Amino acid sequence: MVYCNLTATDALNRTLPDWEEVGDPREKKQVGIFYWTWHTQQSQHGRVPAYNVSEILREHPDAINDFHHPMWPNDTHCYFWGEPLFGFYLNTDRWVLRKHAELLALAGVDVVIFDCTNGNYTWKESYMALCDVFMKARNDGVKAPHIAFMLAFGPTEGSKQAIEEIYEDLYKPGRYKDLFFMWKGKPLIMAYPDNLSDEIKNYFTFRPGQPTYNSGPSRDDHWGWLEVYPQHGYAKKSTGYEQVTVGVAQNWSAVRGLTAMNAPDVFGRSYTHHSGLIGGTDAVNHGYNFQEQWERALQLDPQFIFVTGWNEWIAGRYETWGQQYNAFPDQFSQERSRDIEPMKGGHGDAYYYQLVANIRRYKGTGRVEPPSEELTVTIDGKKDEWEKVRPVYHTPRGNTLHRNHPGWAGIEFVNTSGRNDFTSAQVARDSEKIYFLIETAENITPNSDPAWMWLLINTDRERKTGWEGYDFIVNRMTPTESTLIVEKNRGGWEWEKCGEATYKVSGKIMEVAIPRSVLSLDNGKLNFEFKWADNIQEAGDIMDFYLSGDVAPAGRFNFVYQEK
């Protein structure tokens, strides 16, 4: 039996589908996501500033009509459309790479596919850093995705050079071989084999990329990377399609076809084939284009879904491209962009949870594991009584990694908030109390620490009540040696004491006992969500769950405890 005791509700009140909605996990259903390793080199190793086209045009809207406007800087060839939640980072930032590993793993992504479609660039320094971090994450318990590469849209000399390079540097010596994504018994590469040696041809499974957005496959082994709705199925077999694409948005218009993202009537995040551009101030947050594409992919039900994309963030600027003057080909604004990685402000993490939800619809998910029998726990800091308690909520160690790395020019990222590294949690109950256990990788720090070992509980499983759904918080206030304060939410980040809990810390273990009456859970079967958090720096901002200390589980995810 496969279990899944994770749920989440995003800022738009969309709750992840559960087993009752999507059924058991399905075999041979895999998801890849387009991933960009180019930020280190595009920033010239942090020597180029991160110019944000949205900010430039907010202050100088007329600049979009003048390629030579003085506000366009002359020391860059690329522009951000917005700011990533993790800042203007480089791809060698291990703290960011670790965050990516865990978020993509929790989403159910099987492989990141590196964009190496430009010339002979492979961004080796960055993909090697990612491989190293992903392997370490796997050792820590994260199901980090595999890796693959997508090369130029034809058998070009640049593509040949790039393939030979990654073959000699990575594949042939078997470096990080456990990360190689296998397809039909060999490592997958999205490239054209036509001009390669027999040795390389025989090593990979080749699936050349189809560059066009509307024509579907033109050869039997083609795979797509981005299409307009309705997407085609690729590499059809007797058992169905191998692959279908899903995109967040497309630099395409009904009049021009392929064009720049700042062109008129481009197919942005709020565009759908069925309804055109959907209006409203928050339409961009809902992912209408993305959802329409997912529904088409689910209809075709291939073996593999290719999602574009995770973290491109930047685009070049050209005097003319795709019939557009002062053109930004691939990214331009929040509406006219295609990144899923959470952003600072804007739609935040909405596209991430939309990705998670649709991967569940495609792959299925596990059932909620029912709890073991009732148990009265002695709060003594010993784990013996907990050995038979189920479920055990595992959370990977290594999430308290400190950050100290440069970003784009003038930016230095330092984050030392990682402190207590959660590794597992459990819940027990009897007729009078609910008991919680949390375990950490190293000994738990003193209770005098700020923002120390919070427990948040969503008792009604409704995001619309409480703060982000959490109706109670335990231990927000400084505890005594044996007592924690339990507070009930009064709206926003306002809390009021409603009772007390007893606790005991011993080494890596913390036990908590809360009277059912304090949580208003005296009657009926238990069905609640909970989360542990330590050393959160921005109380009242749920996005800080991605940035500070450690939380279990990550981001907006919650553990589910549900009696049958």
CORRAZI-V85839 format. One line per field, one symbol per residue. burial: # if it has 16 or more other C-alpha atoms within 10 Angstrom, else .. Layout:
BEGIN
burial=???
END
This chain:
BEGIN
burial=....#######...#####..####...###############.##########........##..#....#...#.########################################..#####.#############.#.###############.########.#..##....##.####....#######..#...#..############.##...#########.#####.....#############...#######.########....##....################.################.##..##.####################...#######################.#...#.#.#.###..#..###############.####..#.#.#.#############...#########..#......#############.#############.#...#######.....#...#######..#########.##.#....#.#########......###################...
END
